[in-house]
């Protein structure tokens, strides 16, 4: 006799288990979606703030700098947040290596 035969005699247990699993999946999905949304929101806010600060410090950005901001990973944005007030030029700012490549 398999476990399927065991639960076939008690369908309410199977239904209860299915409901619990579905709810757990929904909770996990909502949590993952919230975390992803929060991360995306943080990245967009960091990009906007860095762009504004770069414009104030160095003037208009070159197209490749604007593209670098748009495509930057969360780790890269975080590194740039640390450099925004110490980089002597926009070129030095964008050329700085990420922390894991020998940066500060």
DSSP file (Angstrom, degrees, kcal/mol; ACC not computed):
  #  RESIDUE AA STRUCTURE BP1 BP2  ACC     N-H-->O    O-->H-N    N-H-->O    O-->H-N    TCO  KAPPA ALPHA  PHI   PSI    X-CA   Y-CA   Z-CA
    1    1 A X              0   0    0      0, 0.0     2,-0.1     0, 0.0     0, 0.0   0.000 360.0 360.0 360.0 128.5    0.0    0.0    0.0
    2    2 A X     >  -     0   0    0      1,-0.1     4,-1.6     4,-0.0     3,-0.3  -0.412 360.0-103.3 -93.5 171.9    1.5    3.4   -1.0
    3    3 A X  H  > S+     0   0    0      1,-0.2     4,-2.4     2,-0.2     5,-0.2   0.802 121.0  62.0 -64.3 -28.4    1.0    6.7    0.6
    4    4 A X  H  > S+     0   0    0      1,-0.2     4,-1.7     2,-0.2    -1,-0.2   0.907 103.1  48.9 -64.1 -40.7   -1.4    7.6   -2.2
    5    5 A X  H  > S+     0   0    0     -3,-0.3     4,-0.7     1,-0.2    -1,-0.2   0.887 109.8  53.6 -64.5 -37.3   -3.7    4.8   -1.1
    6    6 A X  H >< S+     0   0    0     -4,-1.6     3,-0.7     1,-0.2     4,-0.2   0.929 113.5  40.1 -63.0 -45.8   -3.4    6.1    2.5
    7    7 A X  H >< S+     0   0    0     -4,-2.4     3,-1.4     1,-0.2     7,-0.3   0.718 100.0  74.0 -80.0 -18.6   -4.5    9.6    1.7
    8    8 A X  H 3< S+     0   0    0     -4,-1.7     3,-0.4     1,-0.3    -1,-0.2   0.803  93.3  56.0 -62.7 -26.9   -7.2    8.5   -0.8
    9    9 A X  T << S+     0   0    0     -4,-0.7    -1,-0.3    -3,-0.7     2,-0.2   0.651 112.7  42.2 -77.5 -15.0   -9.2    7.5    2.2
   10   10 A X    X>  +     0   0    0     -3,-1.4     3,-1.4    -4,-0.2     4,-1.2  -0.599  62.8 166.3-132.4  72.7   -9.0   11.0    3.7
   11   11 A X  H 3> S+     0   0    0     -3,-0.4     4,-2.7     1,-0.3     5,-0.2   0.783  74.2  66.0 -61.1 -27.7   -9.5   13.5    0.9
   12   12 A X  H 3> S+     0   0    0      1,-0.2     4,-2.4     2,-0.2    -1,-0.3   0.842  99.5  52.6 -65.2 -29.6  -10.0   16.4    3.3
   13   13 A X  H <> S+     0   0    0     -3,-1.4     4,-2.7     2,-0.2    -1,-0.2   0.904 109.9  48.0 -67.4 -41.3   -6.3   15.9    4.4
   14   14 A X  H  X S+     0   0    0     -4,-1.2     4,-2.6    -7,-0.3    -2,-0.2   0.935 113.7  46.6 -64.2 -45.5   -5.2   16.2    0.8
   15   15 A X  H  X S+     0   0    0     -4,-2.7     4,-2.4     2,-0.2    -2,-0.2   0.915 112.8  49.9 -63.5 -43.2   -7.3   19.3    0.2
   16   16 A X  H  X S+     0   0    0     -4,-2.4     4,-2.4    -5,-0.2    -1,-0.2   0.925 111.6  48.4 -61.0 -45.1   -6.1   20.8    3.4
   17   17 A X  H  X S+     0   0    0     -4,-2.7     4,-2.6     1,-0.2    -2,-0.2   0.913 110.5  51.4 -61.7 -43.2   -2.5   20.1    2.5
   18   18 A X  H  X S+     0   0    0     -4,-2.6     4,-2.5     1,-0.2    -1,-0.2   0.895 109.8  49.8 -62.1 -40.5   -3.0   21.6   -1.0
   19   19 A X  H  X S+     0   0    0     -4,-2.4     4,-2.6     2,-0.2     5,-0.2   0.929 111.3  48.7 -64.0 -44.7   -4.5   24.8    0.5
   20   20 A X  H  X S+     0   0    0     -4,-2.4     4,-2.5     1,-0.2    -2,-0.2   0.925 112.8  47.8 -61.0 -44.3   -1.6   25.2    2.9
   21   21 A X  H  X S+     0   0    0     -4,-2.6     4,-2.4     2,-0.2    -1,-0.2   0.899 111.8  50.1 -64.3 -41.1    0.9   24.6    0.1
   22   22 A X  H  X S+     0   0    0     -4,-2.5     4,-2.3     2,-0.2    -2,-0.2   0.928 112.1  47.1 -63.2 -44.9   -0.9   27.1   -2.2
   23   23 A X  H  X S+     0   0    0     -4,-2.6     4,-2.7     2,-0.2    -2,-0.2   0.898 111.3  51.2 -64.2 -40.3   -1.0   29.8    0.6
   24   24 A X  H  X S+     0   0    0     -4,-2.5     4,-2.7    -5,-0.2    -1,-0.2   0.919 110.0  50.3 -62.5 -42.3    2.7   29.2    1.4
   25   25 A X  H  X S+     0   0    0     -4,-2.4     4,-2.5     1,-0.2    -2,-0.2   0.897 110.5  49.6 -61.6 -40.9    3.5   29.6   -2.3
   26   26 A X  H  X S+     0   0    0     -4,-2.3     4,-2.8     2,-0.2    -2,-0.2   0.924 110.9  49.2 -63.8 -44.5    1.5   32.8   -2.4
   27   27 A X  H  X S+     0   0    0     -4,-2.7     4,-2.5     1,-0.2    -2,-0.2   0.936 113.2  46.7 -60.4 -46.3    3.3   34.2    0.7
   28   28 A X  H  X S+     0   0    0     -4,-2.7     4,-2.7     1,-0.2    -1,-0.2   0.909 112.6  50.4 -62.6 -41.6    6.7   33.3   -0.8
   29   29 A X  H  X S+     0   0    0     -4,-2.5     4,-2.5    -5,-0.2    -2,-0.2   0.909 111.1  47.9 -63.1 -42.8    5.7   34.9   -4.1
   30   30 A X  H  X S+     0   0    0     -4,-2.8     4,-2.6     2,-0.2    -2,-0.2   0.913 112.5  49.3 -64.3 -42.0    4.6   38.1   -2.4
   31   31 A X  H  X S+     0   0    0     -4,-2.5     4,-2.6     2,-0.2    -2,-0.2   0.931 112.8  46.8 -63.3 -46.0    7.8   38.3   -0.4
   32   32 A X  H  X S+     0   0    0     -4,-2.7     4,-2.6     1,-0.2    -2,-0.2   0.911 113.2  49.0 -62.5 -42.3    9.9   37.7   -3.5
   33   33 A X  H  X S+     0   0    0     -4,-2.5     4,-2.7     2,-0.2    -2,-0.2   0.900 111.4  49.8 -64.6 -40.8    8.0   40.3   -5.4
   34   34 A X  H  X S+     0   0    0     -4,-2.6     4,-2.7     2,-0.2    -2,-0.2   0.935 112.4  46.9 -63.2 -46.1    8.2   42.8   -2.6
   35   35 A X  H  X S+     0   0    0     -4,-2.6     4,-2.5     2,-0.2    -2,-0.2   0.915 113.7  47.9 -62.9 -43.0   12.0   42.3   -2.3
   36   36 A X  H  X S+     0   0    0     -4,-2.6     4,-2.5     2,-0.2    -1,-0.2   0.918 113.3  48.1 -64.0 -43.1   12.4   42.6   -6.1
   37   37 A X  H  X S+     0   0    0     -4,-2.7     4,-2.4     2,-0.2    -2,-0.2   0.897 111.5  49.9 -63.9 -40.9   10.3   45.7   -6.2
   38   38 A X  H  X S+     0   0    0     -4,-2.7     4,-2.6     2,-0.2    -2,-0.2   0.927 111.5  48.5 -63.4 -44.7   12.2   47.3   -3.3
   39   39 A X  H  X S+     0   0    0     -4,-2.5     4,-2.5     1,-0.2    -2,-0.2   0.919 112.6  47.9 -61.8 -45.0   15.6   46.5   -5.0
   40   40 A X  H  X S+     0   0    0     -4,-2.5     4,-2.3     1,-0.2    -1,-0.2   0.898 112.0  50.1 -63.7 -39.9   14.4   48.0   -8.3
   41   41 A X  H  X S+     0   0    0     -4,-2.4     4,-2.4     2,-0.2    -2,-0.2   0.906 110.6  49.3 -64.3 -42.0   13.1   51.1   -6.5
   42   42 A X  H  X S+     0   0    0     -4,-2.6     4,-2.7     2,-0.2    -2,-0.2   0.923 111.3  49.8 -62.8 -43.7   16.4   51.6   -4.6
   43   43 A X  H  X S+     0   0    0     -4,-2.5     4,-2.5     1,-0.2    -2,-0.2   0.913 111.5  47.9 -63.1 -42.7   18.4   51.2   -7.8
   44   44 A X  H  X S+     0   0    0     -4,-2.3     4,-2.4     2,-0.2    -1,-0.2   0.910 113.0  48.2 -65.8 -41.1   16.2   53.8   -9.7
   45   45 A X  H  X S+     0   0    0     -4,-2.4     4,-2.6     2,-0.2     5,-0.2   0.909 111.8  49.9 -64.7 -41.6   16.4   56.2   -6.8
   46   46 A X  H  X S+     0   0    0     -4,-2.7     4,-2.9     2,-0.2     5,-0.2   0.916 111.0  49.7 -63.2 -42.9   20.2   55.8   -6.6
   47   47 A X  H  X S+     0   0    0     -4,-2.5     4,-2.7     2,-0.2    -2,-0.2   0.940 112.7  46.8 -60.3 -47.4   20.5   56.4  -10.3
   48   48 A X  H  X S+     0   0    0     -4,-2.4     4,-2.2     2,-0.2    -2,-0.2   0.926 114.9  45.7 -62.4 -45.4   18.4   59.5  -10.2
   49   49 A X  H  X S+     0   0    0     -4,-2.6     4,-2.6     2,-0.2     5,-0.2   0.927 113.7  48.5 -65.6 -44.8   20.3   60.9   -7.2
   50   50 A X  H  X S+     0   0    0     -4,-2.9     4,-3.0    -5,-0.2     5,-0.2   0.916 110.4  52.1 -61.3 -42.3   23.7   60.1   -8.7
   51   51 A X  H  X S+     0   0    0     -4,-2.7     4,-2.4    -5,-0.2    -1,-0.2   0.928 111.4  46.9 -59.5 -45.4   22.7   61.7  -12.0
   52   52 A X  H  X S+     0   0    0     -4,-2.2     4,-2.1     2,-0.2    -2,-0.2   0.920 114.5  46.3 -63.5 -43.8   21.6   64.9  -10.2
   53   53 A X  H  X S+     0   0    0     -4,-2.6     4,-2.4     2,-0.2     5,-0.2   0.897 111.8  50.9 -67.5 -39.6   24.8   65.0   -8.1
   54   54 A X  H  X>S+     0   0    0     -4,-3.0     4,-3.3    -5,-0.2     5,-0.5   0.914 109.6  51.0 -62.7 -42.2   27.0   64.3  -11.1
   55   55 A X  H  X5S+     0   0    0     -4,-2.4     4,-1.5    -5,-0.2    -2,-0.2   0.907 112.0  47.2 -61.2 -41.6   25.3   67.1  -13.0
   56   56 A X  H  <5S+     0   0    0     -4,-2.1    -2,-0.2    -5,-0.2    -1,-0.2   0.896 120.7  36.9 -66.3 -40.6   25.9   69.5  -10.1
   57   57 A X  H  <5S+     0   0    0     -4,-2.4    -2,-0.2    -5,-0.1    -3,-0.2   0.901 135.8  14.1 -79.4 -42.2   29.5   68.6   -9.7
   58   58 A X  H  <5S-     0   0    0     -4,-3.3    -3,-0.2     1,-0.3    -2,-0.2   0.450  96.0-125.6-120.8  -2.8   30.7   68.1  -13.3
   59   59 A X     << +     0   0    0     -4,-1.5    -1,-0.3    -5,-0.5    -2,-0.1  -0.415  68.5   5.4  85.2-166.7   28.0   69.5  -15.6
   60   60 A X  S    S-     0   0    0     -2,-0.1     2,-0.2     1,-0.1     0, 0.0  -0.155  77.4-123.5 -55.3 141.6   26.3   67.7  -18.4
   61   61 A X        -     0   0    0      1,-0.1    -1,-0.1     2,-0.0     2,-0.1  -0.591  19.6-114.8 -87.0 146.8   27.1   64.0  -18.7
   62   62 A X    >>  -     0   0    0     -2,-0.2     4,-2.2     1,-0.1     3,-0.7  -0.424  33.1-108.5 -71.2 156.6   28.5   62.3  -21.8
   63   63 A X  H 3> S+     0   0    0      1,-0.3     4,-2.3     2,-0.2     5,-0.2   0.870 119.4  53.6 -57.2 -40.1   26.2   59.8  -23.4
   64   64 A X  H 3> S+     0   0    0      1,-0.2     4,-2.0     2,-0.2    -1,-0.3   0.811 108.2  50.8 -67.9 -28.0   28.4   56.9  -22.3
   65   65 A X  H <> S+     0   0    0     -3,-0.7     4,-2.2     2,-0.2    -2,-0.2   0.901 109.6  49.4 -73.1 -41.3   28.2   58.0  -18.7
   66   66 A X  H  X S+     0   0    0     -4,-2.2     4,-2.1     1,-0.2    -2,-0.2   0.907 112.7  48.4 -62.1 -40.9   24.4   58.3  -18.9
   67   67 A X  H  X S+     0   0    0     -4,-2.3     4,-2.0     2,-0.2    -2,-0.2   0.900 108.1  54.2 -65.5 -41.7   24.3   54.8  -20.4
   68   68 A X  H  X S+     0   0    0     -4,-2.0     4,-0.8     1,-0.2    -2,-0.2   0.903 109.2  48.7 -60.3 -41.2   26.6   53.5  -17.6
   69   69 A X  H >< S+     0   0    0     -4,-2.2     3,-0.7     1,-0.2    -1,-0.2   0.928 110.8  50.4 -62.2 -44.6   24.3   54.9  -15.0
   70   70 A X  H 3< S+     0   0    0     -4,-2.1    -2,-0.2     1,-0.2    -1,-0.2   0.822 118.1  38.2 -64.6 -31.7   21.3   53.3  -16.7
   71   71 A X  H 3< S+     0   0    0     -4,-2.0    -1,-0.2    -5,-0.1    -2,-0.2   0.433  86.6 126.4-100.6  -0.7   22.9   49.8  -16.9
   72   72 A X    <<  -     0   0    0     -4,-0.8   -25,-0.1    -3,-0.7    -3,-0.0  -0.290  56.1-126.9 -66.9 140.9   24.7   49.8  -13.5
   73   73 A X     >  -     0   0    0      1,-0.1     4,-2.6     4,-0.0     5,-0.2  -0.277  29.5-102.9 -74.1 167.8   24.2   46.9  -11.2
   74   74 A X  H  > S+     0   0    0      1,-0.2     4,-2.3     2,-0.2     5,-0.2   0.892 124.1  51.9 -59.4 -40.0   23.1   47.4   -7.5
   75   75 A X  H  > S+     0   0    0      2,-0.2     4,-2.0     1,-0.2    -1,-0.2   0.902 110.2  47.7 -65.0 -41.1   26.7   46.8   -6.5
   76   76 A X  H  > S+     0   0    0      2,-0.2     4,-2.6     1,-0.2    -2,-0.2   0.921 111.2  50.4 -66.5 -43.9   28.1   49.3   -8.9
   77   77 A X  H  X S+     0   0    0     -4,-2.6     4,-2.1     1,-0.2    -2,-0.2   0.912 109.3  52.1 -59.5 -42.4   25.6   51.9   -7.8
   78   78 A X  H  X S+     0   0    0     -4,-2.3     4,-1.3     1,-0.2    -1,-0.2   0.903 109.8  49.0 -61.2 -41.8   26.5   51.3   -4.2
   79   79 A X  H  X S+     0   0    0     -4,-2.0     4,-1.0     1,-0.2     3,-0.3   0.920 110.1  51.3 -62.8 -44.2   30.2   51.8   -5.0
   80   80 A X  H  X S+     0   0    0     -4,-2.6     4,-1.5     1,-0.2     3,-0.4   0.844 101.3  60.8 -65.7 -33.0   29.4   55.0   -6.9
   81   81 A X  H  < S+     0   0    0     -4,-2.1     4,-0.3     1,-0.2     3,-0.3   0.903 105.3  49.8 -57.9 -39.4   27.5   56.4   -3.9
   82   82 A X  H  < S+     0   0    0     -4,-1.3    -1,-0.2    -3,-0.3    -2,-0.2   0.767 115.9  42.7 -68.4 -25.3   30.7   56.1   -1.9
   83   83 A X  H >X S+     0   0    0     -4,-1.0     4,-2.3    -3,-0.4     3,-1.4   0.583  82.7  96.2 -97.9 -12.1   32.7   57.9   -4.7
   84   84 A X  T 3< S+     0   0    0     -4,-1.5    -1,-0.2    -3,-0.3    -2,-0.1   0.791  93.2  36.5 -57.5 -32.1   30.3   60.8   -5.6
   85   85 A X  T 34 S+     0   0    0     -4,-0.3    -1,-0.3    -3,-0.2    -2,-0.1   0.522 121.4  44.0 -98.8  -4.9   31.9   63.4   -3.3
   86   86 A X  T <4 S+     0   0    0     -3,-1.4     2,-0.2    -4,-0.1    -2,-0.2   0.630  80.5 104.0-113.6 -18.1   35.6   62.3   -3.7
   87   87 A X     <  -     0   0    0     -4,-2.3     6,-0.0     1,-0.1     3,-0.0  -0.481  60.3-149.1 -67.1 131.5   36.0   61.6   -7.5
   88   88 A X  S    S+     0   0    0     -2,-0.2     2,-0.3     1,-0.1    -1,-0.1   0.782  76.2  10.6 -74.3 -25.7   37.9   64.6   -9.0
   89   89 A X  S  > S-     0   0    0      1,-0.1     4,-2.2    -3,-0.0     5,-0.1  -0.940  75.7-110.1-144.7 164.5   36.2   64.2  -12.4
   90   90 A X  H  > S+     0   0    0     -2,-0.3     4,-2.5     2,-0.2     5,-0.2   0.887 119.8  55.3 -63.0 -38.0   33.3   62.4  -14.0
   91   91 A X  H  > S+     0   0    0      1,-0.2     4,-1.6     2,-0.2    -1,-0.2   0.914 109.0  46.0 -62.1 -42.8   35.8   60.3  -16.0
   92   92 A X  H  > S+     0   0    0      2,-0.2     4,-1.1     1,-0.2    -1,-0.2   0.887 110.8  54.6 -66.7 -38.4   37.5   59.3  -12.7
   93   93 A X  H >< S+     0   0    0     -4,-2.2     3,-0.6     1,-0.2    -2,-0.2   0.951 113.8  39.2 -58.6 -51.3   34.1   58.5  -11.1
   94   94 A X  H 3< S+     0   0    0     -4,-2.5    -1,-0.2     1,-0.2    -2,-0.2   0.733 114.3  55.0 -75.2 -21.7   33.0   56.2  -13.9
   95   95 A X  H 3< S+     0   0    0     -4,-1.6    -1,-0.2    -5,-0.2    -2,-0.2   0.625  79.1 114.4 -85.5 -13.3   36.5   54.6  -14.3
   96   96 A X    <<  -     0   0    0     -4,-1.1     7,-0.1    -3,-0.6     2,-0.1  -0.331  69.9-120.6 -61.7 134.1   36.7   53.6  -10.7
   97   97 A X        -     0   0    0      4,-0.1     7,-0.2     1,-0.1    -1,-0.1  -0.394  30.0 -99.9 -72.2 152.7   36.8   49.8  -10.2
   98   98 A X    > > -     0   0    0      1,-0.1     3,-2.2     5,-0.1     5,-1.3  -0.235  42.7 -98.0 -61.1 162.6   34.1   48.1   -8.2
   99   99 A X  G > 5S+     0   0    0      1,-0.3     3,-1.3   -24,-0.2     4,-0.3   0.867 124.7  55.5 -51.7 -41.5   35.2   47.2   -4.6
  100  100 A X  G 3 5S+     0   0    0      1,-0.3    -1,-0.3     2,-0.2    -2,-0.1   0.491 102.5  58.2 -76.8  -0.3   35.9   43.6   -5.6
  101  101 A X  G < 5S-     0   0    0     -3,-2.2    -1,-0.3     0, 0.0    -2,-0.2   0.039 135.7 -74.2-114.2  24.8   38.3   44.8   -8.3
  102  102 A X  T < 5S+     0   0    0     -3,-1.3    -3,-0.2     1,-0.2    -2,-0.2   0.608  86.2 141.4  99.6  12.6   40.6   46.7   -6.0
  103  103 A X      <       0   0    0     -5,-1.3    -1,-0.2    -4,-0.3    -5,-0.1  -0.195 360.0 360.0 -78.4 177.5   38.5   49.8   -5.2
  104  104 A X              0   0    0     -7,-0.2    -1,-0.1   -25,-0.1    -5,-0.1   0.465 360.0 360.0 -70.6 360.0   38.3   51.5   -1.8
